[in-house]
Amino acid sequence: MIDGATVAEVLRSAEGRYGHRFIDVLSTCRIWVNGDDAGPDTELGPNDEVAVLPPVSGGAT
């Protein structure tokens, strides 16, 4: 669990915890809070879930 009042605070803490590999991929990721698209200024409550979703590809062939 990573605490923070906003998405930006949580991501800064995660960058410190997970290092350069996380930082490098973060710029290509979507951020969701409780299943909804979120920006860095999105405020967080104590039970909110922040998801970092890397880009994916694929589909039916």
N, C-alpha and C positions, 0 to 999 in steps of 0.2 A: 504494500500500500504506500502511495506517495501522497502526502498532503499538500494542499494549495488552495488558495481562494479563487484562482482563475485557471483556465486552461494553460495560459502562458507560464504561470508559476509551477504547475505540475510538470510541464514539459522541460523547464529549466532544471528542475530537480532530477528528472529522468535522464537528462543529458549528463549531469554530474555522476549519476549512478551507473549508466550504461556506456558512457564514453563516446569516442569518435565514430565508431561504426553506427551507433544509434543516430548521432548528429548528422552523419552523411546521408542516411536514408530518410530522415525526418522531413526534409524539404520536398520529397516526392509523395508523402503520405497524406491521407485525409484524416481529420480528427473528428471523432464523434463523442457526444456526451449522451448517455442513456439512449443510444440508438439514433440520435439526430445529429446532423452536420453541425459543427461548432467552430467558432473562431477563437483566437487567443484571448479575447476579452470576456469570453463566456464565464460567468460566475458559477462557482461550484458549491454544492451543499455537501454535508458530511456523508451522504449515502450515494452520491453521484458516481457513475462509472465513466471513466475516460478511456476511449479506445483509439489506438493508433493503427490505422489500416494502410498497409503498404499497397502500391499498385499491383494489380493482378491482370493476367491476360488469359485468354482461353475462350472456350465456348464450344458449342456443338459443331461437329464436323459432318 
